[in-house]
């Protein structure tokens, strides 16, 4: 089964999911089953974010203080942000296992 193309899409909630071009390219290189699982996980996150009432006093941030949140599926790492103002979950980076190993070799 071929997964849908990785472009911006609307979810069942009032959040939209946007994908940076480089992230979409990396996602498109993953196995179809993995792509479908990630897509469902991201839609679930957007729907959960929609359940939380908007708040001007709260920002979505990672626990380590960085500006991106992280989703991990096996050895695949997806970095994303959530904007309440624009009701958008944005996928910024996708780090597949090969890229992660190259990164760890440098570090």
C-alpha positions in Angstrom: 0.0 0.0 0.0 1.4 3.4 -1.0 1.0 6.1 1.7 -0.4 9.5 0.8 2.1 12.2 -0.3 3.7 14.2 2.5 2.2 17.7 2.0 0.2 20.0 4.2 -3.1 18.4 5.3 -6.1 19.1 7.5 -6.9 16.7 10.4 -10.2 15.8 12.0 -9.5 18.6 14.5 -9.1 22.3 13.8 -5.3 21.8 13.5 -3.5 21.5 10.2 -0.3 19.6 9.7 2.5 21.3 7.7 5.7 19.6 6.6 9.0 21.4 5.8 10.2 20.3 2.3 13.4 18.6 3.5 11.3 16.7 6.1 8.8 15.6 3.5 11.7 14.3 1.4 13.0 12.2 4.3 9.6 10.9 5.2 9.0 9.9 1.6 12.1 7.6 1.8 10.7 5.6 4.7 8.9 2.3 4.3 5.2 2.7 3.5 4.1 1.0 6.8 6.4 3.4 8.8 5.0 6.4 6.9 1.4 5.4 7.7 2.2 4.9 11.4 4.0 8.2 11.7 1.1 10.0 9.9 -1.4 8.5 12.3 0.7 9.4 15.3 1.0 13.0 14.1 -2.7 13.2 13.5 -3.3 11.9 17.0 -1.0 14.5 18.5 -2.8 17.3 16.5 -6.2 16.0 17.8 -4.9 15.9 21.4 -3.5 19.5 21.0 -7.0 20.6 19.8 -8.6 19.2 23.0 -6.6 21.6 25.1 -8.3 25.1 25.3 -6.1 27.8 23.7 -4.1 29.8 26.3 -2.1 32.9 25.9 -0.1 32.0 29.0 1.1 28.6 27.8 3.5 27.6 25.0 4.2 24.2 23.6 7.8 23.6 24.3 10.0 20.5 24.8 10.9 19.5 28.3 14.6 20.3 27.7 13.8 23.9 26.9 14.4 23.6 23.1 11.8 25.0 20.8 11.0 21.7 19.0 9.1 18.8 20.4 10.2 15.3 19.5 8.4 12.1 18.3 10.4 8.9 18.1 9.3 5.8 16.2 11.9 3.1 16.6 15.1 4.8 15.5 13.3 7.5 13.5 13.3 10.9 15.1 10.7 13.5 14.1 11.0 17.1 15.4 8.0 19.3 15.3 6.4 22.4 16.8 2.8 23.3 17.7 1.4 26.8 17.3 -1.9 27.5 19.0 -2.1 30.9 17.3 -2.2 29.4 13.8 -3.6 26.0 15.0 -0.7 24.2 13.1 1.6 21.3 13.9 4.7 21.8 11.8 7.1 19.0 11.1 10.5 20.6 10.9 13.0 17.7 10.8 13.0 14.0 10.2 16.1 12.1 11.2 16.2 8.5 9.9 18.6 6.0 11.5 21.3 6.5 8.8 21.4 10.2 9.4 21.4 9.7 13.2 24.4 7.4 13.0 26.3 9.9 10.8 25.5 12.6 13.4 26.7 10.5 16.3 29.9 9.7 14.5 30.7 13.4 14.2 29.7 14.2 17.8 
